[in-house]
Amino acid sequence: MANIISDETIEYVGILAKLELSPEEKEAARKDMAEMLDYIDMLNNLDTSGVEPMSHIFPVNNVFREDVVENGDSREEILANAPAVKDGSFKVPKTVE
């Protein structure tokens, strides 16, 4: 184990996670964290010079369809049902004095 996790780090992580850890649980957490950090260090030693950086493992494509108007402008048909029309819009009674 190359990574040594301090008591303060374990306490701080416990506070952040809102956990009350017993001494045995703190020791287990310290061991687990050290193993994770050792594994990350091992990954950092890999040669990735020929690997292209990526943000996703699968290609990200836009899945939306084209925005095409299908029903057209039916303003006149809609306004034909209005009880009152003014300047091409519905005319309604005044609600604010």
C-alpha positions as CSV (number, residue, x, y, z in Angstrom):
1,M,0.0,0.0,0.0
2,A,1.7,3.1,-1.2
3,N,-1.1,5.5,-0.2
4,I,-1.4,6.2,3.5
5,I,-4.8,7.7,4.5
6,S,-4.7,9.8,7.6
7,D,-7.1,9.8,10.5
8,E,-8.1,13.4,9.6
9,T,-9.0,12.3,6.0
10,I,-11.2,9.4,7.2
11,E,-12.9,11.8,9.7
12,Y,-13.5,14.4,7.0
13,V,-14.9,11.8,4.5
14,G,-17.2,10.5,7.2
15,I,-18.4,14.1,7.9
16,L,-19.0,14.7,4.2
17,A,-20.9,11.4,3.8
18,K,-22.8,12.1,7.1
19,L,-21.6,8.8,8.5
20,E,-20.8,7.9,12.1
21,L,-18.0,5.2,11.8
22,S,-16.8,2.9,14.5
23,P,-13.1,2.4,14.9
24,E,-13.4,-0.9,13.0
25,E,-15.3,0.8,10.2
26,K,-12.8,3.6,10.0
27,E,-10.0,1.1,9.6
28,A,-11.9,-0.8,6.9
29,A,-12.7,2.5,5.1
30,R,-9.0,3.5,5.3
31,K,-8.0,0.1,3.7
32,D,-10.6,0.4,1.0
33,M,-9.6,4.0,0.1
34,A,-5.9,3.1,0.0
35,E,-6.7,0.2,-2.4
36,M,-8.7,2.5,-4.6
37,L,-5.9,5.1,-4.7
38,D,-3.4,2.4,-5.5
39,Y,-5.5,1.2,-8.4
40,I,-5.8,4.7,-9.7
41,D,-2.0,5.1,-9.5
42,M,-1.6,1.8,-11.4
43,L,-3.9,3.2,-14.2
44,N,-1.9,6.4,-14.3
45,N,1.2,4.3,-15.3
46,L,-0.5,3.0,-18.4
47,D,0.8,4.2,-21.8
48,T,-2.2,6.1,-23.4
49,S,-0.2,8.0,-26.0
50,G,-2.1,6.4,-28.9
51,V,-5.5,6.7,-27.3
52,E,-7.8,9.5,-28.4
53,P,-9.4,11.4,-25.4
54,M,-13.1,10.9,-25.1
55,S,-16.0,12.0,-22.9
56,H,-18.3,9.0,-23.6
57,I,-17.6,5.4,-24.5
58,F,-20.3,5.5,-27.2
59,P,-20.6,8.0,-30.0
60,V,-23.0,10.8,-29.0
61,N,-25.4,11.7,-31.8
62,N,-28.4,14.1,-31.9
63,V,-31.5,12.0,-31.7
64,F,-34.0,14.7,-32.4
65,R,-35.9,14.9,-35.7
66,E,-35.9,17.9,-37.9
67,D,-38.3,20.6,-36.8
68,V,-40.7,20.7,-39.7
69,V,-44.1,22.5,-39.6
70,E,-46.8,20.1,-40.6
71,N,-50.1,21.9,-39.9
72,G,-49.2,25.3,-41.4
73,D,-50.7,28.6,-40.5
74,S,-54.4,28.2,-39.7
75,R,-54.8,31.5,-38.0
76,E,-57.9,32.4,-40.0
77,E,-59.6,29.1,-39.2
78,I,-58.8,29.6,-35.5
79,L,-60.0,33.2,-35.3
80,A,-63.2,32.2,-37.1
81,N,-64.3,30.6,-33.8
82,A,-63.6,33.7,-31.7
83,P,-66.5,35.8,-30.4
84,A,-64.4,39.0,-31.1
85,V,-61.3,39.7,-33.1
86,K,-59.0,42.7,-33.2
87,D,-55.9,43.1,-35.3
88,G,-55.7,39.4,-36.1
89,S,-55.9,38.3,-32.4
90,F,-58.6,37.3,-29.9
91,K,-60.3,40.3,-28.3
92,V,-61.0,39.7,-24.6
93,P,-62.6,41.8,-21.9
94,K,-60.2,44.0,-19.9
95,T,-59.3,42.3,-16.6
96,V,-57.0,44.9,-15.0
97,E,-58.0,48.4,-14.1
